[in-house]
Amino acid sequence: MTTNSPPSSALPTNIPDYLEHLRRSLAGADPALIQDALYDAEEYLRSELAENPGKTEAEVIAQVASSYGAPEEVAEIYRDTEVKVQSALRAPTPKPRSSLVGKFFGVVADPRAYASLFYMVLALATGIFYFTWVVTGLSLSTGLAVLIIGVPFVILYFGSVRVLSLVEGRIVEVMLGERMPRRPLYATRGKPWLARIGEMFTDPRTWLTQLYFLLMLPLGIIYFTLVVTLLATAAGFIAAPFAVWFGDAVVNHDFGGFMFLGYENGVFGTSLGYFWLPLTLVAGVLLLFVTLHLARAIGYLHGQFAKHLLVKTSQYD
């Protein structure tokens, strides 16, 4: 990362102060962006410090200020880059329509609706995995806590939760369009190992992430059931008239209404009268569009839910 601006006249003298200045300079930005910026800055500064063992942190910061930048300059670069990246990665949206009819049917051209639909189906598999991982990890951590081997196991388990949080964040960002962290959670690496481990256990985000993973199972079941039910119903409504018109099904008038669905002489029969068949087709098409709207809305809400539980925001307020 380079900048042509001159370095600030009041550069921080150590890495924690530099990161704190950067955090304040990014106030109001997306919490996920702030997490990425802090991680990148610390990674870069500590690598420079390791390559210059004879220099102090203040000297290293002053040395890299012309290439990496002062905190204010880095913050501005991240803001500008984020706008460009988001514009490049943002899924093409359909042309806005003024009429309600246009808005209703225009969802068919919105890639986000289909991505959200796929996420709702995928959520069942990821929900089962996350739920199993957390329940197993917490159970084994509690059971092994009295043994020496329990301490490293607990540390590894909590570390895996943070890794899975990043994985889920990438899935949410790609499919639901909600900006999520692309770097691990920022931590002050200058602190002793015990202090850093203690922060991992006392950080509310660690426990909120596990709560999110546990909730993904019931949410995944609801999402999957909703999508399969709505799509199957819409497909059935759309296919029924064609099945009758092409002779693959027969109309059964025995029950005088449209409450009976079944087979008659080995052929699929429906009690829908011929008059109702076009209306069935229309109802199926409308239900399909309603499903896309519902999937897009659920995708947006789930993205906000994931952002709230998986991204650490309190330290950036």
Backbone bond lengths (Angstrom), bond angles and torsions (degrees), N, CA, C in turn:
res aa  C-N    CA-C-N  psi(-1)  N-CA   C-N-CA  omega(-1)  CA-C   N-CA-C  phi
1 M - - - 1.465 - - 1.518 108.77 -
2 T 1.319 117.54 125.19 1.458 120.60 -178.61 1.507 109.56 -126.17
3 T 1.313 114.41 159.75 1.461 120.35 178.43 1.506 108.70 -149.19
4 N 1.291 117.46 147.00 1.462 122.06 179.32 1.517 112.49 -92.10
5 S 1.319 116.02 -6.04 1.459 119.89 -178.49 1.508 109.84 -75.71
6 P 1.304 118.78 147.02 1.451 120.84 177.41 1.506 110.61 -69.66
7 P 1.331 118.27 148.73 1.439 120.56 -179.35 1.508 111.55 -66.72
8 S 1.308 114.11 155.40 1.462 119.70 -178.49 1.517 110.06 -64.56
9 S 1.309 117.33 145.78 1.468 121.60 -179.20 1.514 111.76 -74.79
10 A 1.303 117.67 -13.64 1.464 120.56 -179.58 1.513 108.93 -124.65
11 L 1.323 114.97 67.65 1.462 119.50 -178.90 1.522 110.60 -72.34
12 P 1.319 118.07 146.67 1.473 120.38 174.68 1.521 109.97 -61.89
13 T 1.307 116.43 155.19 1.460 120.58 -177.15 1.523 113.22 -102.60
14 N 1.307 118.33 -4.16 1.462 120.43 176.23 1.528 108.84 -147.49
15 I 1.305 115.41 164.81 1.463 121.02 -174.27 1.533 112.33 -64.34
16 P 1.344 119.78 -45.99 1.474 118.24 177.93 1.522 113.28 -56.93
17 D 1.360 116.94 -40.02 1.464 119.38 178.57 1.532 110.82 -67.14
18 Y 1.331 116.19 -38.30 1.460 120.00 177.66 1.525 110.37 -60.10
19 L 1.320 116.12 -45.86 1.460 120.57 -179.37 1.522 111.63 -65.87
20 E 1.324 115.91 -36.53 1.461 119.69 178.15 1.530 110.58 -66.60
21 H 1.339 116.66 -40.27 1.468 120.13 175.97 1.533 110.47 -62.98
22 L 1.315 115.55 -41.68 1.460 119.75 179.37 1.525 110.56 -64.38
23 R 1.319 116.65 -40.75 1.468 120.53 178.49 1.522 110.81 -60.81
24 R 1.317 116.66 -44.87 1.461 120.17 -179.95 1.526 111.26 -67.30
25 S 1.327 116.90 -35.17 1.465 120.47 179.57 1.518 111.52 -68.03
26 L 1.323 116.86 -25.34 1.455 121.68 -179.99 1.529 112.46 -96.24
27 A 1.324 116.62 12.27 1.466 119.94 -179.53 1.528 110.40 -56.01
28 G 1.336 115.22 132.04 1.447 120.79 -179.47 1.512 114.14 93.44
29 A 1.345 117.11 -12.32 1.459 119.76 177.93 1.526 109.80 -78.50
30 D 1.317 116.02 170.66 1.459 121.14 178.78 1.525 109.41 -59.93
31 P 1.332 118.94 130.15 1.468 121.09 179.99 1.524 113.42 -55.17
32 A 1.327 117.35 -34.29 1.464 120.19 178.16 1.528 110.70 -65.75
33 L 1.321 116.97 -39.46 1.455 121.02 176.92 1.520 110.86 -63.85
34 I 1.323 116.80 -41.87 1.463 121.10 179.84 1.523 110.21 -62.68
35 Q 1.325 116.86 -43.09 1.465 120.39 178.88 1.526 110.47 -60.01
36 D 1.322 116.83 -43.24 1.466 120.34 179.46 1.521 111.16 -65.33
37 A 1.332 116.83 -43.28 1.467 120.99 -177.48 1.521 110.97 -64.48
38 L 1.316 118.06 -43.15 1.466 121.19 179.71 1.520 111.13 -64.63
39 Y 1.313 116.62 -41.47 1.461 119.76 179.90 1.533 110.45 -64.99
40 D 1.336 116.91 -46.02 1.462 120.66 -179.59 1.528 111.44 -61.87
41 A 1.333 116.14 -44.09 1.464 120.07 -178.12 1.525 110.93 -63.94
42 E 1.323 117.19 -45.44 1.460 119.66 179.82 1.526 111.00 -64.65
43 E 1.328 116.07 -40.48 1.464 120.16 179.25 1.522 110.73 -60.87
44 Y 1.315 116.36 -44.08 1.462 120.68 -178.68 1.527 111.49 -68.23
45 L 1.317 116.40 -47.09 1.459 119.48 -177.20 1.531 111.83 -64.97
46 R 1.309 117.39 -40.10 1.467 119.38 -179.59 1.526 111.58 -71.60
47 S 1.314 117.56 -31.61 1.469 119.03 175.23 1.524 110.50 -67.96
48 E 1.334 116.97 -38.67 1.469 120.13 175.94 1.517 111.11 -66.13
49 L 1.313 116.80 -38.08 1.464 120.72 178.54 1.529 110.70 -64.83
50 A 1.330 116.31 -38.38 1.467 120.15 179.33 1.521 111.46 -68.58
51 E 1.323 117.36 -31.65 1.457 120.96 179.62 1.521 112.54 -80.03
52 N 1.316 117.29 -12.05 1.469 122.08 178.64 1.527 109.30 -127.52
53 P 1.339 116.97 69.54 1.475 120.10 -174.13 1.528 113.89 -63.40
54 G 1.325 117.41 -21.22 1.456 119.12 -178.06 1.510 114.28 -86.76
55 K 1.326 117.33 0.51 1.462 120.80 -176.98 1.519 111.09 -110.98
56 T 1.316 115.70 152.65 1.464 120.83 176.64 1.529 109.68 -81.18
57 E 1.318 115.21 170.20 1.467 119.46 178.32 1.521 110.68 -62.43
58 A 1.322 117.16 -38.48 1.465 120.45 -179.76 1.517 110.86 -63.57
59 E 1.339 117.29 -40.25 1.460 120.73 179.65 1.530 111.43 -68.58
60 V 1.318 116.40 -38.86 1.464 119.77 178.86 1.518 110.46 -66.09
61 I 1.324 116.73 -43.60 1.464 120.32 179.73 1.523 110.53 -62.21
62 A 1.322 117.13 -42.06 1.457 120.39 178.26 1.523 110.98 -65.33
63 Q 1.333 116.37 -35.49 1.460 120.97 -179.72 1.527 112.19 -67.53
64 V 1.331 116.93 -41.24 1.463 119.82 -175.18 1.531 112.43 -90.48
65 A 1.350 116.29 -1.71 1.467 118.80 -177.10 1.526 111.70 -61.33
66 S 1.354 116.60 -32.76 1.458 119.49 -178.30 1.526 112.11 -76.92
67 S 1.339 117.54 -21.89 1.470 120.14 -178.93 1.528 111.57 -101.98
68 Y 1.322 116.23 -49.81 1.466 118.97 -179.13 1.527 110.86 -84.15
69 G 1.327 115.70 -41.47 1.449 119.19 176.09 1.519 113.27 113.36
70 A 1.321 115.95 156.78 1.456 121.68 172.22 1.525 108.74 -72.14
71 P 1.337 117.56 162.24 1.475 119.63 -177.11 1.526 113.79 -52.53
72 E 1.344 116.89 -42.93 1.461 119.86 -178.58 1.524 111.36 -65.15
73 E 1.341 116.13 -38.28 1.457 120.30 179.66 1.528 111.08 -69.15
74 V 1.332 116.30 -41.95 1.465 120.56 179.01 1.523 110.29 -62.55
75 A 1.330 115.92 -41.76 1.461 119.89 179.68 1.526 110.86 -61.17
76 E 1.329 116.89 -42.62 1.461 120.31 -179.86 1.523 111.49 -65.67
77 I 1.330 116.39 -39.06 1.469 120.39 178.64 1.521 110.15 -64.32
78 Y 1.330 116.83 -41.89 1.467 120.03 179.76 1.522 111.09 -64.70
79 R 1.318 116.75 -39.63 1.467 119.08 178.59 1.535 110.85 -63.06
80 D 1.332 116.10 -45.15 1.459 120.06 -179.59 1.522 111.25 -65.44
81 T 1.330 116.15 -44.08 1.466 120.38 -178.88 1.519 110.88 -64.33
82 E 1.328 116.92 -38.38 1.453 120.64 -179.24 1.526 111.13 -62.24
83 V 1.319 116.18 -40.18 1.466 119.71 179.44 1.526 110.16 -63.09
84 K 1.335 116.72 -43.58 1.460 120.30 -178.87 1.524 111.65 -67.66
85 V 1.346 116.42 -42.47 1.462 120.08 -178.94 1.522 110.64 -65.90
86 Q 1.309 116.99 -43.84 1.452 120.24 -179.62 1.527 111.36 -64.35
87 S 1.328 116.31 -36.19 1.465 119.21 177.68 1.520 111.15 -66.67
88 A 1.346 116.37 -36.30 1.457 120.57 -179.15 1.521 112.04 -74.56
89 L 1.336 116.74 -35.95 1.451 120.69 -176.12 1.520 113.12 -89.22
90 R 1.328 117.53 -17.05 1.459 120.11 -175.95 1.530 110.22 -63.40
91 A 1.327 115.23 131.19 1.457 119.90 -179.83 1.523 109.49 -63.85
92 P 1.328 117.52 140.39 1.471 119.25 178.90 1.523 110.74 -60.90
93 T 1.300 114.45 132.34 1.467 119.22 -178.65 1.526 109.57 -103.41
94 P 1.315 116.62 146.78 1.464 118.78 178.98 1.516 111.54 -64.24
95 K 1.325 115.55 155.20 1.458 120.74 179.04 1.521 109.81 -61.74
96 P 1.343 116.91 129.03 1.470 119.09 -178.79 1.523 111.55 -57.13
97 R 1.314 114.56 137.94 1.460 120.65 179.05 1.521 109.05 -114.87
98 S 1.312 114.83 141.91 1.459 119.63 -174.66 1.520 112.22 -84.56
99 S 1.319 117.77 -33.66 1.457 120.75 -176.15 1.525 110.98 -82.53
100 L 1.327 115.42 153.01 1.461 120.02 177.81 1.520 111.30 -63.91
101 V 1.319 116.82 -37.11 1.466 120.31 178.90 1.521 110.10 -64.62
102 G 1.333 115.88 -43.47 1.459 119.55 178.68 1.519 112.27 -63.02
103 K 1.331 116.74 -40.87 1.462 120.22 178.24 1.522 111.38 -65.93
104 F 1.339 115.73 -37.27 1.461 119.09 -178.12 1.526 111.21 -67.01
105 F 1.328 116.63 -48.48 1.463 119.93 -177.14 1.535 112.12 -83.35
106 G 1.325 117.06 -15.86 1.462 119.79 -179.92 1.515 113.80 -69.19
107 V 1.325 117.91 -14.37 1.461 120.76 -179.92 1.520 111.40 -62.79
108 V 1.329 117.00 -21.76 1.466 120.27 -178.53 1.527 111.11 -65.06
109 A 1.335 117.76 -20.38 1.459 121.80 -179.36 1.520 112.54 -100.13
110 D 1.325 117.41 6.68 1.464 121.73 -178.19 1.529 110.04 -95.84
111 P 1.342 118.85 110.36 1.471 120.50 -179.90 1.527 112.90 -61.32
112 R 1.336 116.34 -27.00 1.465 119.20 -178.20 1.522 111.29 -65.50
113 A 1.311 117.62 -31.00 1.468 120.39 178.87 1.524 110.21 -64.88
114 Y 1.329 117.20 -42.80 1.460 120.69 -179.50 1.527 111.22 -71.35
115 A 1.339 116.22 -37.32 1.463 119.39 177.46 1.527 110.64 -64.51
116 S 1.324 116.73 -40.68 1.463 120.45 177.59 1.518 110.92 -65.43
117 L 1.314 116.13 -38.05 1.461 120.76 177.91 1.528 110.48 -61.64
118 F 1.330 116.20 -43.57 1.457 120.35 178.91 1.526 111.23 -66.92
119 Y 1.338 116.36 -37.93 1.456 119.60 178.28 1.522 111.07 -62.04
120 M 1.322 116.95 -39.51 1.465 120.48 -179.86 1.524 111.20 -64.14
121 V 1.326 117.05 -34.24 1.468 120.19 176.11 1.529 110.24 -72.67
122 L 1.344 115.67 -43.25 1.460 120.35 -179.23 1.523 111.95 -66.90
123 A 1.322 117.44 -26.48 1.462 121.71 -175.50 1.520 112.72 -59.92
124 L 1.315 117.86 -27.34 1.463 119.47 178.35 1.524 110.51 -65.77
125 A 1.332 116.99 -45.37 1.466 120.74 179.85 1.533 111.46 -67.16
126 T 1.331 116.90 -46.84 1.457 119.50 179.70 1.528 111.09 -66.87
127 G 1.339 116.46 -35.47 1.463 119.67 178.89 1.513 111.96 -63.75
128 I 1.331 116.76 -41.57 1.468 120.24 177.93 1.522 110.06 -63.35
129 F 1.330 116.16 -44.11 1.475 119.92 -179.22 1.522 111.38 -64.27
130 Y 1.338 117.37 -48.43 1.465 120.49 -178.59 1.529 111.10 -62.10
131 F 1.317 115.91 -45.48 1.469 119.84 -178.71 1.528 110.23 -61.14
132 T 1.322 117.28 -45.88 1.461 121.06 179.52 1.522 111.05 -62.80
133 W 1.323 116.70 -41.67 1.469 120.89 -178.84 1.528 110.88 -62.88
134 V 1.322 117.45 -46.10 1.464 120.48 -177.26 1.529 111.11 -68.81
135 V 1.322 116.70 -46.56 1.460 119.56 -178.97 1.523 110.76 -62.38
136 T 1.318 117.21 -44.16 1.470 120.78 178.76 1.522 110.80 -65.86
137 G 1.336 116.31 -45.01 1.458 119.99 -178.66 1.518 112.93 -62.87
138 L 1.333 116.84 -45.21 1.462 120.09 179.68 1.529 110.96 -67.62
139 S 1.325 117.50 -38.43 1.465 120.67 179.63 1.518 111.15 -64.42
140 L 1.335 116.31 -47.04 1.462 119.74 179.64 1.527 111.21 -68.14
141 S 1.323 116.70 -36.79 1.471 119.21 178.56 1.521 110.96 -62.80
142 T 1.329 116.58 -41.53 1.463 120.43 178.39 1.518 110.94 -67.82
143 G 1.328 116.73 -41.76 1.452 119.99 -178.48 1.507 113.75 -69.91
144 L 1.329 116.87 -33.64 1.467 120.76 -178.25 1.522 113.08 -92.19
145 A 1.325 117.12 0.47 1.470 120.14 -175.80 1.521 112.44 -61.00
146 V 1.344 117.24 -28.87 1.467 120.49 -177.51 1.513 111.58 -81.82
147 L 1.330 118.67 -8.60 1.458 122.38 -178.78 1.520 110.68 -104.25
148 I 1.315 115.94 160.40 1.464 120.30 179.87 1.525 110.36 -64.74
149 I 1.318 116.08 -38.49 1.461 119.95 -178.37 1.525 111.67 -68.03
150 G 1.327 116.27 -15.55 1.459 119.31 -177.70 1.513 113.30 -66.85
151 V 1.349 117.63 -32.79 1.467 120.50 -177.29 1.527 111.50 -65.10
152 P 1.344 119.53 -53.93 1.478 117.75 178.05 1.525 112.89 -63.55
153 F 1.340 117.32 -31.19 1.468 119.39 178.67 1.527 110.23 -64.96
154 V 1.326 116.75 -44.35 1.467 120.31 179.82 1.529 110.60 -62.57
155 I 1.341 116.34 -41.00 1.462 120.11 179.34 1.520 110.86 -63.45
156 L 1.336 116.23 -43.21 1.461 120.46 178.65 1.534 111.01 -64.52
157 Y 1.318 115.46 -39.46 1.471 118.58 -179.32 1.520 110.76 -64.42
158 F 1.331 117.65 -47.10 1.461 120.05 -179.35 1.524 110.73 -66.18
159 G 1.343 116.23 -33.14 1.457 118.50 174.49 1.518 111.94 -65.03
160 S 1.335 116.36 -38.50 1.468 120.05 178.71 1.522 111.51 -65.97
161 V 1.323 116.98 -32.12 1.465 120.26 178.17 1.526 110.03 -63.17
162 R 1.336 116.43 -39.32 1.459 119.36 179.18 1.525 111.11 -68.72
163 V 1.333 116.55 -36.66 1.462 119.62 177.38 1.530 110.57 -64.95
164 L 1.331 116.61 -45.40 1.462 120.81 178.65 1.528 111.12 -63.48
165 S 1.324 116.28 -31.76 1.460 119.82 176.93 1.524 110.68 -62.68
166 L 1.338 116.83 -40.11 1.462 120.89 176.79 1.524 110.96 -65.56
167 V 1.339 116.19 -41.88 1.463 120.48 179.80 1.534 110.58 -61.46
168 E 1.321 116.14 -48.32 1.463 120.10 179.23 1.524 110.19 -63.26
169 G 1.322 116.51 -36.49 1.458 119.86 178.35 1.511 112.28 -62.17
170 R 1.335 116.58 -40.00 1.462 119.37 178.28 1.528 110.77 -65.84
171 I 1.343 116.52 -39.69 1.469 119.90 178.54 1.523 110.16 -63.22
172 V 1.327 116.02 -44.51 1.470 120.52 -179.76 1.521 110.61 -63.09
173 E 1.337 117.32 -42.98 1.461 119.65 -177.76 1.521 111.41 -66.13
174 V 1.338 117.10 -43.41 1.464 120.58 -177.12 1.526 111.28 -68.76
175 M 1.332 117.16 -43.07 1.458 120.36 -173.06 1.525 113.24 -90.76
176 L 1.317 116.80 -35.82 1.465 119.34 -174.65 1.519 113.41 -104.96
177 G 1.328 116.79 -10.16 1.453 120.31 174.91 1.510 115.63 79.15
178 E 1.318 118.22 11.74 1.469 121.47 179.32 1.529 109.11 -93.15
179 R 1.333 116.67 125.92 1.470 121.13 -179.05 1.515 110.00 -61.69
180 M 1.353 116.34 123.40 1.453 122.28 179.71 1.519 109.04 -127.51
181 P 1.346 117.20 161.65 1.472 119.38 -178.47 1.524 112.41 -61.99
182 R 1.328 114.82 144.36 1.463 120.88 175.08 1.522 111.15 -112.08
183 R 1.302 116.11 0.77 1.462 122.09 178.11 1.530 108.25 -127.31
184 P 1.333 117.37 157.71 1.478 119.64 177.43 1.521 110.96 -62.27
185 L 1.307 115.15 166.38 1.460 121.12 -179.96 1.517 109.89 -63.36
186 Y 1.329 115.54 131.56 1.457 120.95 178.72 1.525 110.51 -63.38
187 A 1.332 115.70 135.42 1.469 121.48 175.72 1.513 108.43 -142.18
188 T 1.300 116.55 144.46 1.464 121.00 179.64 1.521 109.03 -71.86
189 R 1.320 116.74 104.38 1.453 120.48 -174.15 1.520 112.61 -78.67
190 G 1.309 116.75 -9.87 1.454 118.51 178.06 1.519 112.94 -75.33
191 K 1.305 117.04 -12.73 1.458 120.50 -179.41 1.520 110.81 -77.31
192 P 1.344 117.63 157.57 1.468 120.53 176.19 1.522 111.11 -61.62
193 W 1.341 115.62 158.00 1.462 120.47 -177.70 1.526 111.98 -59.12
194 L 1.322 116.59 -41.72 1.458 119.15 -178.57 1.532 111.19 -63.24
195 A 1.332 115.67 -38.59 1.456 119.29 179.10 1.530 110.96 -66.61
196 R 1.330 116.66 -39.55 1.459 120.56 179.33 1.526 111.02 -68.21
197 I 1.330 116.52 -38.38 1.462 120.10 176.60 1.524 110.33 -64.96
198 G 1.341 115.02 -40.79 1.459 118.73 177.80 1.514 112.22 -61.90
199 E 1.337 117.25 -38.28 1.454 120.91 177.71 1.526 110.96 -63.32
200 M 1.337 115.88 -35.87 1.458 119.72 179.77 1.524 110.96 -61.90
201 F 1.343 116.23 -39.83 1.468 119.89 -177.58 1.529 112.49 -78.89
202 T 1.313 116.67 -29.94 1.464 119.60 -177.40 1.520 113.23 -92.91
203 D 1.333 117.25 -7.65 1.456 120.80 179.55 1.530 109.66 -70.95
204 P 1.325 118.53 119.44 1.480 120.20 179.53 1.520 112.80 -57.74
205 R 1.341 117.15 -28.21 1.461 119.63 -178.21 1.519 111.49 -64.62
206 T 1.345 117.18 -31.89 1.459 119.93 177.44 1.518 111.01 -60.64
207 W 1.321 116.32 -43.19 1.466 120.87 -178.05 1.529 111.35 -77.78
208 L 1.320 117.33 -32.89 1.457 119.96 176.71 1.533 110.72 -68.13
209 T 1.338 116.37 -34.21 1.461 119.74 176.39 1.519 110.90 -63.46
210 Q 1.331 116.53 -42.74 1.462 119.67 177.66 1.525 111.27 -66.24
211 L 1.316 117.08 -35.94 1.463 120.11 175.45 1.523 110.36 -62.14
212 Y 1.331 116.08 -42.29 1.464 120.48 178.05 1.528 110.39 -59.90
213 F 1.330 116.92 -44.53 1.458 120.46 -179.73 1.531 111.65 -63.39
214 L 1.323 117.09 -38.27 1.460 120.06 178.52 1.526 110.89 -67.64
215 L 1.321 116.30 -39.25 1.468 119.91 -178.96 1.523 112.32 -72.94
216 M 1.330 117.13 -18.79 1.453 119.76 -178.93 1.529 112.30 -65.01
217 L 1.336 117.89 -26.38 1.461 118.94 179.07 1.535 111.66 -67.29
218 P 1.344 119.43 -56.06 1.473 117.72 177.11 1.524 112.82 -62.38
219 L 1.327 116.83 -36.51 1.466 118.80 178.05 1.522 110.63 -65.57
220 G 1.338 116.34 -41.18 1.453 119.80 179.09 1.511 112.22 -62.44
221 I 1.327 116.27 -39.57 1.465 120.27 178.04 1.529 110.31 -64.25
222 I 1.328 116.07 -44.16 1.468 120.46 179.72 1.526 110.14 -63.78
223 Y 1.337 116.79 -48.14 1.462 120.43 -179.08 1.526 111.26 -59.34
224 F 1.330 116.14 -49.51 1.467 120.65 -177.09 1.525 111.04 -62.17
225 T 1.328 116.20 -46.10 1.462 120.22 -179.47 1.522 110.96 -62.22
226 L 1.327 115.77 -41.99 1.461 120.21 -179.01 1.525 111.04 -63.19
227 V 1.333 116.60 -47.08 1.465 120.27 -177.97 1.520 111.20 -64.74
228 V 1.335 116.60 -48.20 1.468 119.98 -177.53 1.523 110.64 -63.31
229 T 1.323 116.83 -42.51 1.462 120.15 -178.70 1.527 111.68 -64.58
230 L 1.327 116.26 -47.62 1.465 119.73 -177.95 1.526 111.80 -67.06
231 L 1.335 116.71 -44.03 1.462 119.03 -179.28 1.526 111.60 -67.17
232 A 1.343 116.46 -40.27 1.468 119.64 179.08 1.531 110.79 -64.99
233 T 1.328 116.48 -40.92 1.463 120.06 179.02 1.521 111.01 -65.61
234 A 1.334 116.25 -45.29 1.465 119.66 178.99 1.527 110.72 -62.39
235 A 1.323 116.70 -43.39 1.470 120.12 179.84 1.524 110.79 -63.81
236 G 1.332 116.94 -39.61 1.461 120.33 178.82 1.522 112.02 -64.28
237 F 1.327 116.19 -42.87 1.465 120.59 178.86 1.536 110.71 -63.81
238 I 1.329 116.25 -40.79 1.467 119.69 -178.31 1.531 110.73 -71.17
239 A 1.323 116.86 -38.29 1.466 120.36 -174.95 1.519 112.85 -78.40
240 A 1.335 118.28 -29.01 1.469 120.92 -174.57 1.526 113.32 -56.58
241 P 1.333 120.11 -49.30 1.478 118.58 179.67 1.525 112.94 -61.06
242 F 1.316 117.49 -41.21 1.463 120.63 -179.86 1.524 110.68 -65.35
243 A 1.351 116.39 -36.90 1.462 119.44 178.99 1.527 110.63 -62.94
244 V 1.326 116.53 -38.03 1.468 120.36 179.13 1.523 110.40 -73.23
245 W 1.339 116.87 -45.35 1.459 120.69 -176.57 1.526 112.61 -64.27
246 F 1.343 116.82 -32.02 1.458 120.39 -178.85 1.531 112.31 -94.58
247 G 1.323 116.70 6.95 1.452 120.22 174.71 1.507 115.60 81.67
248 D 1.324 117.82 10.23 1.464 120.51 178.70 1.521 111.85 -86.70
249 A 1.305 118.08 -6.61 1.464 122.51 178.39 1.519 108.16 -145.36
250 V 1.317 115.86 160.49 1.453 120.87 179.17 1.520 109.12 -121.69
251 V 1.325 115.21 156.27 1.462 121.26 177.75 1.517 107.96 -93.65
252 N 1.310 116.11 126.51 1.464 122.11 -177.94 1.522 108.70 -106.35
253 H 1.340 117.37 116.86 1.455 121.47 -178.84 1.528 112.15 -100.65
254 D 1.330 117.83 7.48 1.455 120.77 -173.28 1.520 112.48 -60.74
255 F 1.322 116.34 -30.42 1.458 118.49 -174.90 1.526 111.51 -102.07
256 G 1.314 117.28 1.05 1.450 121.51 169.49 1.510 115.58 68.73
257 G 1.277 118.92 0.35 1.461 120.98 179.14 1.502 109.41 -139.01
258 F 1.335 116.73 -144.33 1.459 117.72 176.36 1.528 109.06 -134.59
259 M 1.356 115.00 43.94 1.460 119.91 178.38 1.519 112.29 -100.23
260 F 1.326 117.34 -7.35 1.461 119.62 -174.24 1.524 110.52 -109.40
261 L 1.327 116.40 127.60 1.457 122.61 173.68 1.518 107.16 -129.72
262 G 1.291 118.60 131.53 1.450 119.49 179.73 1.508 111.58 -179.99
263 Y 1.321 115.95 -157.83 1.458 121.79 -178.67 1.527 109.81 -115.50
264 E 1.310 116.15 143.98 1.460 121.50 178.56 1.525 107.81 -133.08
265 N 1.348 116.21 114.48 1.460 121.78 -178.25 1.528 112.33 56.21
266 G 1.320 114.46 40.42 1.453 119.17 177.92 1.506 114.95 79.67
267 V 1.326 118.20 0.43 1.455 121.91 179.80 1.519 108.49 -115.55
268 F 1.340 116.28 139.59 1.451 120.25 -179.26 1.514 110.15 -61.00
269 G 1.320 115.44 129.02 1.451 119.98 -179.14 1.504 112.08 -121.07
270 T 1.296 116.97 147.78 1.453 121.65 176.79 1.515 108.82 -135.98
271 S 1.309 115.46 143.95 1.457 119.01 -179.56 1.519 112.02 -83.16
272 L 1.335 116.57 2.16 1.463 118.55 177.33 1.532 109.38 -64.94
273 G 1.306 116.19 127.99 1.453 118.91 174.69 1.517 110.54 -72.54
274 Y 1.324 116.57 164.43 1.463 120.19 -177.90 1.531 110.97 -60.36
275 F 1.327 116.42 -30.41 1.462 119.80 -179.66 1.524 112.18 -63.14
276 W 1.350 115.67 -31.76 1.458 120.04 -175.45 1.531 112.94 -84.10
277 L 1.311 118.00 -14.71 1.456 119.77 -174.20 1.539 113.48 -60.62
278 P 1.345 120.01 -46.55 1.472 119.23 177.19 1.528 112.02 -61.81
279 L 1.331 115.68 -37.55 1.466 118.41 178.57 1.524 111.07 -66.40
280 T 1.330 116.98 -33.66 1.458 120.72 176.78 1.519 110.31 -63.92
281 L 1.316 116.36 -42.41 1.461 120.59 177.81 1.524 111.07 -60.89
282 V 1.324 116.50 -46.13 1.471 120.53 179.49 1.526 110.52 -62.48
283 A 1.342 116.07 -42.70 1.463 119.62 -179.91 1.526 111.07 -62.71
284 G 1.322 117.55 -38.84 1.456 120.57 178.65 1.511 112.42 -65.11
285 V 1.328 116.45 -42.72 1.472 120.41 178.74 1.524 110.33 -64.11
286 L 1.344 116.87 -45.01 1.464 120.05 179.39 1.523 110.99 -62.46
287 L 1.338 116.91 -40.55 1.461 120.24 179.08 1.520 111.22 -64.33
288 L 1.319 117.48 -33.96 1.455 121.08 177.68 1.523 110.78 -64.38
289 F 1.333 116.64 -42.90 1.465 120.00 178.75 1.530 110.72 -68.85
290 V 1.321 116.42 -38.06 1.469 119.82 176.29 1.528 110.35 -61.35
291 T 1.320 117.06 -38.83 1.462 121.55 178.87 1.524 111.10 -62.48
292 L 1.327 116.97 -41.65 1.462 120.69 178.57 1.526 111.21 -64.87
293 H 1.337 116.33 -42.39 1.471 119.56 176.82 1.524 110.47 -62.52
294 L 1.311 116.85 -44.07 1.458 120.89 -178.95 1.522 110.95 -64.39
295 A 1.331 117.27 -41.42 1.467 120.96 178.74 1.525 110.52 -62.67
296 R 1.317 117.24 -42.54 1.458 120.32 179.64 1.523 111.23 -64.26
297 A 1.328 116.88 -40.85 1.464 120.48 178.59 1.527 111.42 -66.09
298 I 1.319 116.67 -43.75 1.472 120.06 178.60 1.516 110.32 -64.90
299 G 1.334 116.89 -38.07 1.461 119.92 177.47 1.514 112.24 -60.71
300 Y 1.328 116.38 -42.11 1.469 120.02 178.15 1.524 110.92 -64.54
301 L 1.326 117.09 -45.99 1.460 120.89 -178.72 1.525 111.13 -65.23
302 H 1.324 116.68 -40.03 1.467 118.62 179.52 1.526 110.48 -68.01
303 G 1.326 117.44 -34.83 1.458 119.79 176.26 1.522 111.49 -60.97
304 Q 1.331 116.78 -42.39 1.461 120.49 177.27 1.529 111.00 -65.39
305 F 1.322 115.81 -39.86 1.469 121.40 178.29 1.525 110.76 -62.37
306 A 1.333 117.04 -45.19 1.460 121.01 178.93 1.525 110.83 -65.27
307 K 1.311 117.38 -39.97 1.464 121.50 179.59 1.524 110.30 -62.00
308 H 1.313 116.37 -40.46 1.463 121.08 -176.78 1.525 111.94 -67.51
309 L 1.328 117.04 -36.62 1.464 120.02 -175.14 1.526 113.93 -94.69
310 L 1.331 118.29 -27.54 1.455 120.24 -172.79 1.523 113.90 -99.36
311 V 1.329 117.56 -17.44 1.463 120.33 -176.66 1.502 110.03 -108.21
312 K 1.307 116.13 129.27 1.463 120.73 -179.04 1.512 108.59 -78.66
313 T 1.332 115.98 115.04 1.448 120.42 -176.86 1.520 113.63 -110.72
314 S 1.317 118.04 -25.21 1.466 120.49 -171.95 1.516 112.86 -62.21
315 Q 1.350 117.17 -35.14 1.455 118.30 -176.14 1.532 112.21 -77.21
316 Y 1.347 116.88 -5.16 1.453 119.68 -178.82 1.517 112.88 -107.65
317 D 1.323 116.64 -4.44 1.468 118.94 -176.26 1.528 110.28 -66.68
